[in-house]
Amino acid sequence: MRSSAGSAPGTRGGAHRIAAALKGTLTLTLLLAGCSREAPDVREVRNAAAGYFRALTRRDVKEIADRSTCLVSSSSLVGARVLAIQPPGRVRMGALDSLVRASMNEQRSADSAWARSGEQTADSLFRLTRTLSNRAAVYRNAARAIPLSSPGRMVASDSTLETRVVRARFRYAGPIIGPRPVDREELVRLLRAPGGKWIVFSVYVREDDPAPEPL
């Protein structure tokens, strides 16, 4: 009887270990299942954004140039991560060319109006000019992303370009920032030409994003 009673704690301990192992396996399975539910096209965008973030954080100039067409300051940047990936967008190559030309004309008109403005309208026209300038730059960078996305290929005017907007959190830290890190939510826009890879063409703090349509 004593031998049987003495083995009970060990049996219970073994059962607890088995239960804990099963729980850990189930948790891992659920996590993997959650990852596998992400569609392949979404995963491609996430990986492209993550690769760009790594290049920015490392100040890898060559890698940044291979992955983007926009200038982004990486000073004090210590990390970035994807928060959400918005639904896909599409635009014709010919439509993008038209947007580039139209935005440049709008920018020139706004610059001219601001130069002639008086004190009462100067501030509002300056803000408008800055927004239109940023929007025109986004369209130009999107057009520049096409040959980088699919080098050596001719993209016809009726070709469809894919676009994605990624919400991301950038973390800045260091002496310039202050004693504590600062997080900022930024909108990262990517484009892919037919048969090409995803290229970043726009990065703006959420409230400063020029909202280029239909990118």
PyMOL CGO cylinders between C-alpha atoms (Angstrom):
from pymol import cmd
from pymol.cgo import CYLINDER

trace = [
    CYLINDER, 0.00, 0.00, 0.00, 2.85, 2.39, 0.91, 0.3, 1, 1, 1, 1, 1, 1,
    CYLINDER, 2.85, 2.39, 0.91, 4.52, 1.73, -2.46, 0.3, 1, 1, 1, 1, 1, 1,
    CYLINDER, 4.52, 1.73, -2.46, 1.28, 2.48, -4.30, 0.3, 1, 1, 1, 1, 1, 1,
    CYLINDER, 1.28, 2.48, -4.30, 0.69, 5.67, -2.27, 0.3, 1, 1, 1, 1, 1, 1,
    CYLINDER, 0.69, 5.67, -2.27, 4.28, 6.79, -2.76, 0.3, 1, 1, 1, 1, 1, 1,
    CYLINDER, 4.28, 6.79, -2.76, 4.03, 6.63, -6.54, 0.3, 1, 1, 1, 1, 1, 1,
    CYLINDER, 4.03, 6.63, -6.54, 0.93, 8.85, -6.72, 0.3, 1, 1, 1, 1, 1, 1,
    CYLINDER, 0.93, 8.85, -6.72, 2.76, 12.23, -6.53, 0.3, 1, 1, 1, 1, 1, 1,
    CYLINDER, 2.76, 12.23, -6.53, 5.12, 11.15, -9.30, 0.3, 1, 1, 1, 1, 1, 1,
    CYLINDER, 5.12, 11.15, -9.30, 2.21, 10.06, -11.44, 0.3, 1, 1, 1, 1, 1, 1,
    CYLINDER, 2.21, 10.06, -11.44, 0.44, 13.37, -10.88, 0.3, 1, 1, 1, 1, 1, 1,
    CYLINDER, 0.44, 13.37, -10.88, 3.68, 15.25, -11.68, 0.3, 1, 1, 1, 1, 1, 1,
    CYLINDER, 3.68, 15.25, -11.68, 4.04, 13.34, -14.92, 0.3, 1, 1, 1, 1, 1, 1,
    CYLINDER, 4.04, 13.34, -14.92, 0.46, 14.10, -15.85, 0.3, 1, 1, 1, 1, 1, 1,
    CYLINDER, 0.46, 14.10, -15.85, 1.03, 17.81, -15.21, 0.3, 1, 1, 1, 1, 1, 1,
    CYLINDER, 1.03, 17.81, -15.21, 4.14, 17.79, -17.41, 0.3, 1, 1, 1, 1, 1, 1,
    CYLINDER, 4.14, 17.79, -17.41, 2.26, 16.06, -20.22, 0.3, 1, 1, 1, 1, 1, 1,
    CYLINDER, 2.26, 16.06, -20.22, -0.62, 18.54, -19.91, 0.3, 1, 1, 1, 1, 1, 1,
    CYLINDER, -0.62, 18.54, -19.91, 1.81, 21.48, -20.00, 0.3, 1, 1, 1, 1, 1, 1,
    CYLINDER, 1.81, 21.48, -20.00, 3.55, 20.05, -23.08, 0.3, 1, 1, 1, 1, 1, 1,
    CYLINDER, 3.55, 20.05, -23.08, 0.21, 19.57, -24.84, 0.3, 1, 1, 1, 1, 1, 1,
    CYLINDER, 0.21, 19.57, -24.84, -0.82, 23.11, -23.96, 0.3, 1, 1, 1, 1, 1, 1,
    CYLINDER, -0.82, 23.11, -23.96, 2.43, 24.49, -25.38, 0.3, 1, 1, 1, 1, 1, 1,
    CYLINDER, 2.43, 24.49, -25.38, 2.02, 22.46, -28.55, 0.3, 1, 1, 1, 1, 1, 1,
    CYLINDER, 2.02, 22.46, -28.55, -1.57, 23.65, -28.96, 0.3, 1, 1, 1, 1, 1, 1,
    CYLINDER, -1.57, 23.65, -28.96, -0.53, 27.28, -28.47, 0.3, 1, 1, 1, 1, 1, 1,
    CYLINDER, -0.53, 27.28, -28.47, 2.22, 26.97, -31.08, 0.3, 1, 1, 1, 1, 1, 1,
    CYLINDER, 2.22, 26.97, -31.08, -0.20, 25.29, -33.49, 0.3, 1, 1, 1, 1, 1, 1,
    CYLINDER, -0.20, 25.29, -33.49, -2.72, 28.12, -33.06, 0.3, 1, 1, 1, 1, 1, 1,
    CYLINDER, -2.72, 28.12, -33.06, -0.02, 30.73, -33.63, 0.3, 1, 1, 1, 1, 1, 1,
    CYLINDER, -0.02, 30.73, -33.63, 1.18, 29.02, -36.77, 0.3, 1, 1, 1, 1, 1, 1,
    CYLINDER, 1.18, 29.02, -36.77, -2.37, 28.66, -37.97, 0.3, 1, 1, 1, 1, 1, 1,
    CYLINDER, -2.37, 28.66, -37.97, -2.90, 32.39, -37.47, 0.3, 1, 1, 1, 1, 1, 1,
    CYLINDER, -2.90, 32.39, -37.47, 0.20, 33.15, -39.54, 0.3, 1, 1, 1, 1, 1, 1,
    CYLINDER, 0.20, 33.15, -39.54, -0.83, 30.76, -42.26, 0.3, 1, 1, 1, 1, 1, 1,
    CYLINDER, -0.83, 30.76, -42.26, -4.20, 32.52, -42.61, 0.3, 1, 1, 1, 1, 1, 1,
    CYLINDER, -4.20, 32.52, -42.61, -2.43, 35.62, -43.99, 0.3, 1, 1, 1, 1, 1, 1,
    CYLINDER, -2.43, 35.62, -43.99, -2.85, 35.60, -47.76, 0.3, 1, 1, 1, 1, 1, 1,
    CYLINDER, -2.85, 35.60, -47.76, 0.33, 35.17, -49.82, 0.3, 1, 1, 1, 1, 1, 1,
    CYLINDER, 0.33, 35.17, -49.82, -0.06, 38.60, -51.46, 0.3, 1, 1, 1, 1, 1, 1,
    CYLINDER, -0.06, 38.60, -51.46, -0.38, 40.26, -48.04, 0.3, 1, 1, 1, 1, 1, 1,
    CYLINDER, -0.38, 40.26, -48.04, 2.67, 38.37, -46.79, 0.3, 1, 1, 1, 1, 1, 1,
    CYLINDER, 2.67, 38.37, -46.79, 4.67, 39.63, -49.78, 0.3, 1, 1, 1, 1, 1, 1,
    CYLINDER, 4.67, 39.63, -49.78, 3.79, 43.22, -48.90, 0.3, 1, 1, 1, 1, 1, 1,
    CYLINDER, 3.79, 43.22, -48.90, 4.65, 42.65, -45.23, 0.3, 1, 1, 1, 1, 1, 1,
    CYLINDER, 4.65, 42.65, -45.23, 8.03, 41.15, -46.14, 0.3, 1, 1, 1, 1, 1, 1,
    CYLINDER, 8.03, 41.15, -46.14, 8.80, 43.98, -48.56, 0.3, 1, 1, 1, 1, 1, 1,
    CYLINDER, 8.80, 43.98, -48.56, 7.97, 46.59, -45.92, 0.3, 1, 1, 1, 1, 1, 1,
    CYLINDER, 7.97, 46.59, -45.92, 9.97, 44.75, -43.26, 0.3, 1, 1, 1, 1, 1, 1,
    CYLINDER, 9.97, 44.75, -43.26, 13.00, 44.55, -45.57, 0.3, 1, 1, 1, 1, 1, 1,
    CYLINDER, 13.00, 44.55, -45.57, 12.77, 48.27, -46.24, 0.3, 1, 1, 1, 1, 1, 1,
    CYLINDER, 12.77, 48.27, -46.24, 12.50, 49.01, -42.52, 0.3, 1, 1, 1, 1, 1, 1,
    CYLINDER, 12.50, 49.01, -42.52, 15.62, 46.94, -41.82, 0.3, 1, 1, 1, 1, 1, 1,
    CYLINDER, 15.62, 46.94, -41.82, 17.54, 48.81, -44.50, 0.3, 1, 1, 1, 1, 1, 1,
    CYLINDER, 17.54, 48.81, -44.50, 16.46, 52.15, -43.05, 0.3, 1, 1, 1, 1, 1, 1,
    CYLINDER, 16.46, 52.15, -43.05, 17.41, 51.15, -39.52, 0.3, 1, 1, 1, 1, 1, 1,
    CYLINDER, 17.41, 51.15, -39.52, 20.83, 49.95, -40.67, 0.3, 1, 1, 1, 1, 1, 1,
    CYLINDER, 20.83, 49.95, -40.67, 21.37, 53.03, -42.87, 0.3, 1, 1, 1, 1, 1, 1,
    CYLINDER, 21.37, 53.03, -42.87, 22.13, 50.66, -45.73, 0.3, 1, 1, 1, 1, 1, 1,
    CYLINDER, 22.13, 50.66, -45.73, 22.16, 53.14, -48.62, 0.3, 1, 1, 1, 1, 1, 1,
    CYLINDER, 22.16, 53.14, -48.62, 22.40, 50.52, -51.37, 0.3, 1, 1, 1, 1, 1, 1,
    CYLINDER, 22.40, 50.52, -51.37, 19.58, 48.39, -49.97, 0.3, 1, 1, 1, 1, 1, 1,
    CYLINDER, 19.58, 48.39, -49.97, 17.39, 51.46, -49.49, 0.3, 1, 1, 1, 1, 1, 1,
    CYLINDER, 17.39, 51.46, -49.49, 17.98, 52.45, -53.12, 0.3, 1, 1, 1, 1, 1, 1,
    CYLINDER, 17.98, 52.45, -53.12, 17.06, 48.92, -54.24, 0.3, 1, 1, 1, 1, 1, 1,
    CYLINDER, 17.06, 48.92, -54.24, 13.80, 49.01, -52.29, 0.3, 1, 1, 1, 1, 1, 1,
    CYLINDER, 13.80, 49.01, -52.29, 12.52, 52.58, -52.59, 0.3, 1, 1, 1, 1, 1, 1,
    CYLINDER, 12.52, 52.58, -52.59, 12.37, 55.74, -54.68, 0.3, 1, 1, 1, 1, 1, 1,
    CYLINDER, 12.37, 55.74, -54.68, 11.64, 58.29, -51.94, 0.3, 1, 1, 1, 1, 1, 1,
    CYLINDER, 11.64, 58.29, -51.94, 14.02, 60.11, -49.63, 0.3, 1, 1, 1, 1, 1, 1,
    CYLINDER, 14.02, 60.11, -49.63, 13.39, 59.38, -45.95, 0.3, 1, 1, 1, 1, 1, 1,
    CYLINDER, 13.39, 59.38, -45.95, 15.52, 60.55, -43.06, 0.3, 1, 1, 1, 1, 1, 1,
    CYLINDER, 15.52, 60.55, -43.06, 16.69, 57.61, -40.96, 0.3, 1, 1, 1, 1, 1, 1,
    CYLINDER, 16.69, 57.61, -40.96, 18.40, 59.81, -38.37, 0.3, 1, 1, 1, 1, 1, 1,
    CYLINDER, 18.40, 59.81, -38.37, 17.58, 58.54, -34.87, 0.3, 1, 1, 1, 1, 1, 1,
    CYLINDER, 17.58, 58.54, -34.87, 15.44, 55.73, -36.30, 0.3, 1, 1, 1, 1, 1, 1,
    CYLINDER, 15.44, 55.73, -36.30, 15.92, 52.60, -34.21, 0.3, 1, 1, 1, 1, 1, 1,
    CYLINDER, 15.92, 52.60, -34.21, 13.12, 50.39, -35.50, 0.3, 1, 1, 1, 1, 1, 1,
    CYLINDER, 13.12, 50.39, -35.50, 9.84, 50.11, -37.36, 0.3, 1, 1, 1, 1, 1, 1,
    CYLINDER, 9.84, 50.11, -37.36, 7.09, 47.55, -37.64, 0.3, 1, 1, 1, 1, 1, 1,
    CYLINDER, 7.09, 47.55, -37.64, 3.96, 46.93, -39.65, 0.3, 1, 1, 1, 1, 1, 1,
    CYLINDER, 3.96, 46.93, -39.65, 0.67, 47.73, -37.90, 0.3, 1, 1, 1, 1, 1, 1,
    CYLINDER, 0.67, 47.73, -37.90, -1.76, 47.00, -40.71, 0.3, 1, 1, 1, 1, 1, 1,
    CYLINDER, -1.76, 47.00, -40.71, -1.87, 46.44, -44.44, 0.3, 1, 1, 1, 1, 1, 1,
    CYLINDER, -1.87, 46.44, -44.44, -4.74, 48.10, -46.25, 0.3, 1, 1, 1, 1, 1, 1,
    CYLINDER, -4.74, 48.10, -46.25, -6.66, 46.51, -49.15, 0.3, 1, 1, 1, 1, 1, 1,
    CYLINDER, -6.66, 46.51, -49.15, -4.98, 46.50, -52.56, 0.3, 1, 1, 1, 1, 1, 1,
    CYLINDER, -4.98, 46.50, -52.56, -5.32, 49.33, -55.04, 0.3, 1, 1, 1, 1, 1, 1,
    CYLINDER, -5.32, 49.33, -55.04, -4.82, 49.40, -58.79, 0.3, 1, 1, 1, 1, 1, 1,
    CYLINDER, -4.82, 49.40, -58.79, -4.02, 52.10, -61.29, 0.3, 1, 1, 1, 1, 1, 1,
    CYLINDER, -4.02, 52.10, -61.29, -3.29, 52.07, -65.00, 0.3, 1, 1, 1, 1, 1, 1,
    CYLINDER, -3.29, 52.07, -65.00, 0.16, 53.07, -66.15, 0.3, 1, 1, 1, 1, 1, 1,
    CYLINDER, 0.16, 53.07, -66.15, -1.37, 55.70, -68.46, 0.3, 1, 1, 1, 1, 1, 1,
    CYLINDER, -1.37, 55.70, -68.46, -3.41, 57.14, -65.59, 0.3, 1, 1, 1, 1, 1, 1,
    CYLINDER, -3.41, 57.14, -65.59, -0.27, 57.49, -63.45, 0.3, 1, 1, 1, 1, 1, 1,
    CYLINDER, -0.27, 57.49, -63.45, 1.49, 59.36, -66.27, 0.3, 1, 1, 1, 1, 1, 1,
    CYLINDER, 1.49, 59.36, -66.27, -1.48, 61.73, -66.44, 0.3, 1, 1, 1, 1, 1, 1,
    CYLINDER, -1.48, 61.73, -66.44, -1.38, 62.25, -62.67, 0.3, 1, 1, 1, 1, 1, 1,
    CYLINDER, -1.38, 62.25, -62.67, 2.32, 63.13, -62.83, 0.3, 1, 1, 1, 1, 1, 1,
    CYLINDER, 2.32, 63.13, -62.83, 1.70, 65.82, -65.46, 0.3, 1, 1, 1, 1, 1, 1,
    CYLINDER, 1.70, 65.82, -65.46, -1.44, 67.19, -63.82, 0.3, 1, 1, 1, 1, 1, 1,
    CYLINDER, -1.44, 67.19, -63.82, 0.14, 67.41, -60.36, 0.3, 1, 1, 1, 1, 1, 1,
    CYLINDER, 0.14, 67.41, -60.36, 3.14, 69.32, -61.73, 0.3, 1, 1, 1, 1, 1, 1,
    CYLINDER, 3.14, 69.32, -61.73, 0.80, 71.84, -63.38, 0.3, 1, 1, 1, 1, 1, 1,
    CYLINDER, 0.80, 71.84, -63.38, -1.18, 72.22, -60.15, 0.3, 1, 1, 1, 1, 1, 1,
    CYLINDER, -1.18, 72.22, -60.15, 2.03, 72.77, -58.21, 0.3, 1, 1, 1, 1, 1, 1,
    CYLINDER, 2.03, 72.77, -58.21, 3.25, 75.46, -60.59, 0.3, 1, 1, 1, 1, 1, 1,
    CYLINDER, 3.25, 75.46, -60.59, -0.09, 77.27, -60.43, 0.3, 1, 1, 1, 1, 1, 1,
    CYLINDER, -0.09, 77.27, -60.43, -0.10, 77.15, -56.63, 0.3, 1, 1, 1, 1, 1, 1,
    CYLINDER, -0.10, 77.15, -56.63, 3.50, 78.40, -56.47, 0.3, 1, 1, 1, 1, 1, 1,
    CYLINDER, 3.50, 78.40, -56.47, 2.60, 81.32, -58.72, 0.3, 1, 1, 1, 1, 1, 1,
    CYLINDER, 2.60, 81.32, -58.72, -0.48, 82.21, -56.64, 0.3, 1, 1, 1, 1, 1, 1,
    CYLINDER, -0.48, 82.21, -56.64, 1.51, 82.06, -53.40, 0.3, 1, 1, 1, 1, 1, 1,
    CYLINDER, 1.51, 82.06, -53.40, 4.24, 84.31, -54.83, 0.3, 1, 1, 1, 1, 1, 1,
    CYLINDER, 4.24, 84.31, -54.83, 1.59, 86.96, -55.64, 0.3, 1, 1, 1, 1, 1, 1,
    CYLINDER, 1.59, 86.96, -55.64, -0.38, 86.56, -52.41, 0.3, 1, 1, 1, 1, 1, 1,
    CYLINDER, -0.38, 86.56, -52.41, -0.78, 89.14, -49.70, 0.3, 1, 1, 1, 1, 1, 1,
    CYLINDER, -0.78, 89.14, -49.70, -0.38, 88.71, -45.96, 0.3, 1, 1, 1, 1, 1, 1,
    CYLINDER, -0.38, 88.71, -45.96, -3.98, 87.56, -45.44, 0.3, 1, 1, 1, 1, 1, 1,
    CYLINDER, -3.98, 87.56, -45.44, -3.74, 84.60, -47.80, 0.3, 1, 1, 1, 1, 1, 1,
    CYLINDER, -3.74, 84.60, -47.80, -0.03, 83.79, -47.70, 0.3, 1, 1, 1, 1, 1, 1,
    CYLINDER, -0.03, 83.79, -47.70, -0.21, 81.22, -44.90, 0.3, 1, 1, 1, 1, 1, 1,
    CYLINDER, -0.21, 81.22, -44.90, -3.12, 79.23, -46.35, 0.3, 1, 1, 1, 1, 1, 1,
    CYLINDER, -3.12, 79.23, -46.35, -1.60, 79.30, -49.83, 0.3, 1, 1, 1, 1, 1, 1,
    CYLINDER, -1.60, 79.30, -49.83, 1.73, 78.17, -48.44, 0.3, 1, 1, 1, 1, 1, 1,
    CYLINDER, 1.73, 78.17, -48.44, 0.08, 75.14, -46.81, 0.3, 1, 1, 1, 1, 1, 1,
    CYLINDER, 0.08, 75.14, -46.81, -1.72, 74.34, -50.05, 0.3, 1, 1, 1, 1, 1, 1,
    CYLINDER, -1.72, 74.34, -50.05, 1.51, 74.71, -52.02, 0.3, 1, 1, 1, 1, 1, 1,
    CYLINDER, 1.51, 74.71, -52.02, 3.32, 72.35, -49.67, 0.3, 1, 1, 1, 1, 1, 1,
    CYLINDER, 3.32, 72.35, -49.67, 0.57, 69.73, -49.93, 0.3, 1, 1, 1, 1, 1, 1,
    CYLINDER, 0.57, 69.73, -49.93, 0.50, 69.92, -53.73, 0.3, 1, 1, 1, 1, 1, 1,
    CYLINDER, 0.50, 69.92, -53.73, 4.30, 69.76, -53.86, 0.3, 1, 1, 1, 1, 1, 1,
    CYLINDER, 4.30, 69.76, -53.86, 4.35, 66.64, -51.69, 0.3, 1, 1, 1, 1, 1, 1,
    CYLINDER, 4.35, 66.64, -51.69, 1.58, 65.05, -53.76, 0.3, 1, 1, 1, 1, 1, 1,
    CYLINDER, 1.58, 65.05, -53.76, 3.42, 65.77, -57.01, 0.3, 1, 1, 1, 1, 1, 1,
    CYLINDER, 3.42, 65.77, -57.01, 6.57, 64.22, -55.53, 0.3, 1, 1, 1, 1, 1, 1,
    CYLINDER, 6.57, 64.22, -55.53, 4.61, 61.09, -54.59, 0.3, 1, 1, 1, 1, 1, 1,
    CYLINDER, 4.61, 61.09, -54.59, 3.33, 60.67, -58.16, 0.3, 1, 1, 1, 1, 1, 1,
    CYLINDER, 3.33, 60.67, -58.16, 6.85, 61.16, -59.58, 0.3, 1, 1, 1, 1, 1, 1,
    CYLINDER, 6.85, 61.16, -59.58, 8.29, 58.65, -57.13, 0.3, 1, 1, 1, 1, 1, 1,
    CYLINDER, 8.29, 58.65, -57.13, 5.55, 56.18, -58.04, 0.3, 1, 1, 1, 1, 1, 1,
    CYLINDER, 5.55, 56.18, -58.04, 6.47, 56.52, -61.72, 0.3, 1, 1, 1, 1, 1, 1,
    CYLINDER, 6.47, 56.52, -61.72, 10.15, 56.03, -60.86, 0.3, 1, 1, 1, 1, 1, 1,
    CYLINDER, 10.15, 56.03, -60.86, 9.27, 52.88, -58.91, 0.3, 1, 1, 1, 1, 1, 1,
    CYLINDER, 9.27, 52.88, -58.91, 8.04, 51.10, -62.05, 0.3, 1, 1, 1, 1, 1, 1,
    CYLINDER, 8.04, 51.10, -62.05, 11.44, 50.37, -63.68, 0.3, 1, 1, 1, 1, 1, 1,
    CYLINDER, 11.44, 50.37, -63.68, 12.87, 49.55, -60.25, 0.3, 1, 1, 1, 1, 1, 1,
    CYLINDER, 12.87, 49.55, -60.25, 10.05, 47.08, -59.63, 0.3, 1, 1, 1, 1, 1, 1,
    CYLINDER, 10.05, 47.08, -59.63, 10.45, 45.34, -63.00, 0.3, 1, 1, 1, 1, 1, 1,
    CYLINDER, 10.45, 45.34, -63.00, 13.87, 46.17, -64.48, 0.3, 1, 1, 1, 1, 1, 1,
    CYLINDER, 13.87, 46.17, -64.48, 14.34, 45.74, -68.20, 0.3, 1, 1, 1, 1, 1, 1,
    CYLINDER, 14.34, 45.74, -68.20, 10.63, 45.39, -68.97, 0.3, 1, 1, 1, 1, 1, 1,
    CYLINDER, 10.63, 45.39, -68.97, 8.49, 47.75, -70.99, 0.3, 1, 1, 1, 1, 1, 1,
    CYLINDER, 8.49, 47.75, -70.99, 5.30, 48.61, -69.13, 0.3, 1, 1, 1, 1, 1, 1,
    CYLINDER, 5.30, 48.61, -69.13, 2.51, 49.52, -71.56, 0.3, 1, 1, 1, 1, 1, 1,
    CYLINDER, 2.51, 49.52, -71.56, 0.14, 52.41, -70.82, 0.3, 1, 1, 1, 1, 1, 1,
    CYLINDER, 0.14, 52.41, -70.82, -2.78, 50.01, -70.38, 0.3, 1, 1, 1, 1, 1, 1,
    CYLINDER, -2.78, 50.01, -70.38, -0.85, 47.84, -67.87, 0.3, 1, 1, 1, 1, 1, 1,
    CYLINDER, -0.85, 47.84, -67.87, -2.25, 47.61, -64.35, 0.3, 1, 1, 1, 1, 1, 1,
    CYLINDER, -2.25, 47.61, -64.35, -0.02, 48.61, -61.44, 0.3, 1, 1, 1, 1, 1, 1,
    CYLINDER, -0.02, 48.61, -61.44, -0.69, 47.27, -57.95, 0.3, 1, 1, 1, 1, 1, 1,
    CYLINDER, -0.69, 47.27, -57.95, -0.48, 49.53, -54.91, 0.3, 1, 1, 1, 1, 1, 1,
    CYLINDER, -0.48, 49.53, -54.91, -0.66, 49.00, -51.16, 0.3, 1, 1, 1, 1, 1, 1,
    CYLINDER, -0.66, 49.00, -51.16, -0.72, 51.29, -48.14, 0.3, 1, 1, 1, 1, 1, 1,
    CYLINDER, -0.72, 51.29, -48.14, 0.95, 50.04, -44.96, 0.3, 1, 1, 1, 1, 1, 1,
    CYLINDER, 0.95, 50.04, -44.96, 0.34, 51.58, -41.56, 0.3, 1, 1, 1, 1, 1, 1,
    CYLINDER, 0.34, 51.58, -41.56, 3.59, 51.38, -39.64, 0.3, 1, 1, 1, 1, 1, 1,
    CYLINDER, 3.59, 51.38, -39.64, 5.02, 52.49, -36.33, 0.3, 1, 1, 1, 1, 1, 1,
    CYLINDER, 5.02, 52.49, -36.33, 8.46, 54.09, -36.49, 0.3, 1, 1, 1, 1, 1, 1,
    CYLINDER, 8.46, 54.09, -36.49, 10.48, 54.40, -33.28, 0.3, 1, 1, 1, 1, 1, 1,
    CYLINDER, 10.48, 54.40, -33.28, 13.04, 57.16, -32.84, 0.3, 1, 1, 1, 1, 1, 1,
    CYLINDER, 13.04, 57.16, -32.84, 15.56, 57.40, -30.02, 0.3, 1, 1, 1, 1, 1, 1,
    CYLINDER, 15.56, 57.40, -30.02, 18.86, 59.06, -29.15, 0.3, 1, 1, 1, 1, 1, 1,
    CYLINDER, 18.86, 59.06, -29.15, 20.26, 62.36, -27.89, 0.3, 1, 1, 1, 1, 1, 1,
    CYLINDER, 20.26, 62.36, -27.89, 18.32, 64.43, -30.43, 0.3, 1, 1, 1, 1, 1, 1,
    CYLINDER, 18.32, 64.43, -30.43, 15.02, 62.79, -29.48, 0.3, 1, 1, 1, 1, 1, 1,
    CYLINDER, 15.02, 62.79, -29.48, 15.39, 63.04, -25.71, 0.3, 1, 1, 1, 1, 1, 1,
    CYLINDER, 15.39, 63.04, -25.71, 15.47, 60.70, -22.72, 0.3, 1, 1, 1, 1, 1, 1,
    CYLINDER, 15.47, 60.70, -22.72, 12.63, 58.50, -24.00, 0.3, 1, 1, 1, 1, 1, 1,
    CYLINDER, 12.63, 58.50, -24.00, 11.96, 56.94, -27.40, 0.3, 1, 1, 1, 1, 1, 1,
    CYLINDER, 11.96, 56.94, -27.40, 9.24, 58.49, -29.56, 0.3, 1, 1, 1, 1, 1, 1,
    CYLINDER, 9.24, 58.49, -29.56, 6.83, 56.41, -31.66, 0.3, 1, 1, 1, 1, 1, 1,
    CYLINDER, 6.83, 56.41, -31.66, 5.16, 57.83, -34.75, 0.3, 1, 1, 1, 1, 1, 1,
    CYLINDER, 5.16, 57.83, -34.75, 2.54, 56.25, -36.97, 0.3, 1, 1, 1, 1, 1, 1,
    CYLINDER, 2.54, 56.25, -36.97, 3.48, 56.62, -40.61, 0.3, 1, 1, 1, 1, 1, 1,
    CYLINDER, 3.48, 56.62, -40.61, 1.86, 55.65, -43.90, 0.3, 1, 1, 1, 1, 1, 1,
    CYLINDER, 1.86, 55.65, -43.90, 4.09, 53.70, -46.25, 0.3, 1, 1, 1, 1, 1, 1,
    CYLINDER, 4.09, 53.70, -46.25, 2.98, 53.32, -49.88, 0.3, 1, 1, 1, 1, 1, 1,
    CYLINDER, 2.98, 53.32, -49.88, 4.26, 50.56, -52.14, 0.3, 1, 1, 1, 1, 1, 1,
    CYLINDER, 4.26, 50.56, -52.14, 3.86, 49.82, -55.84, 0.3, 1, 1, 1, 1, 1, 1,
    CYLINDER, 3.86, 49.82, -55.84, 4.42, 46.73, -57.96, 0.3, 1, 1, 1, 1, 1, 1,
    CYLINDER, 4.42, 46.73, -57.96, 4.64, 46.60, -61.75, 0.3, 1, 1, 1, 1, 1, 1,
    CYLINDER, 4.64, 46.60, -61.75, 3.41, 43.46, -63.57, 0.3, 1, 1, 1, 1, 1, 1,
    CYLINDER, 3.41, 43.46, -63.57, 5.76, 40.59, -62.76, 0.3, 1, 1, 1, 1, 1, 1,
    CYLINDER, 5.76, 40.59, -62.76, 7.86, 42.80, -60.49, 0.3, 1, 1, 1, 1, 1, 1,
    CYLINDER, 7.86, 42.80, -60.49, 8.62, 43.30, -56.81, 0.3, 1, 1, 1, 1, 1, 1,
    CYLINDER, 8.62, 43.30, -56.81, 7.15, 45.73, -54.30, 0.3, 1, 1, 1, 1, 1, 1,
    CYLINDER, 7.15, 45.73, -54.30, 8.85, 49.13, -54.12, 0.3, 1, 1, 1, 1, 1, 1,
    CYLINDER, 8.85, 49.13, -54.12, 8.29, 51.82, -51.49, 0.3, 1, 1, 1, 1, 1, 1,
    CYLINDER, 8.29, 51.82, -51.49, 7.55, 55.21, -53.09, 0.3, 1, 1, 1, 1, 1, 1,
    CYLINDER, 7.55, 55.21, -53.09, 6.08, 57.28, -50.25, 0.3, 1, 1, 1, 1, 1, 1,
    CYLINDER, 6.08, 57.28, -50.25, 6.57, 57.56, -46.47, 0.3, 1, 1, 1, 1, 1, 1,
    CYLINDER, 6.57, 57.56, -46.47, 4.77, 60.26, -44.49, 0.3, 1, 1, 1, 1, 1, 1,
    CYLINDER, 4.77, 60.26, -44.49, 3.68, 60.80, -40.91, 0.3, 1, 1, 1, 1, 1, 1,
    CYLINDER, 3.68, 60.80, -40.91, -0.02, 60.00, -40.93, 0.3, 1, 1, 1, 1, 1, 1,
    CYLINDER, -0.02, 60.00, -40.93, -1.23, 63.59, -40.44, 0.3, 1, 1, 1, 1, 1, 1,
    CYLINDER, -1.23, 63.59, -40.44, 1.11, 64.93, -43.15, 0.3, 1, 1, 1, 1, 1, 1,
    CYLINDER, 1.11, 64.93, -43.15, 0.29, 62.35, -45.81, 0.3, 1, 1, 1, 1, 1, 1,
    CYLINDER, 0.29, 62.35, -45.81, -0.75, 64.19, -49.03, 0.3, 1, 1, 1, 1, 1, 1,
    CYLINDER, -0.75, 64.19, -49.03, -3.36, 61.51, -49.79, 0.3, 1, 1, 1, 1, 1, 1,
    CYLINDER, -3.36, 61.51, -49.79, -2.52, 60.89, -53.43, 0.3, 1, 1, 1, 1, 1, 1,
    CYLINDER, -2.52, 60.89, -53.43, -5.48, 59.45, -55.32, 0.3, 1, 1, 1, 1, 1, 1,
    CYLINDER, -5.48, 59.45, -55.32, -5.81, 56.70, -56.44, 0.3, 1, 1, 1, 1, 1, 1,
    CYLINDER, -5.81, 56.70, -56.44, -2.52, 55.38, -55.05, 0.3, 1, 1, 1, 1, 1, 1,
]
cmd.load_cgo(trace, "trace")
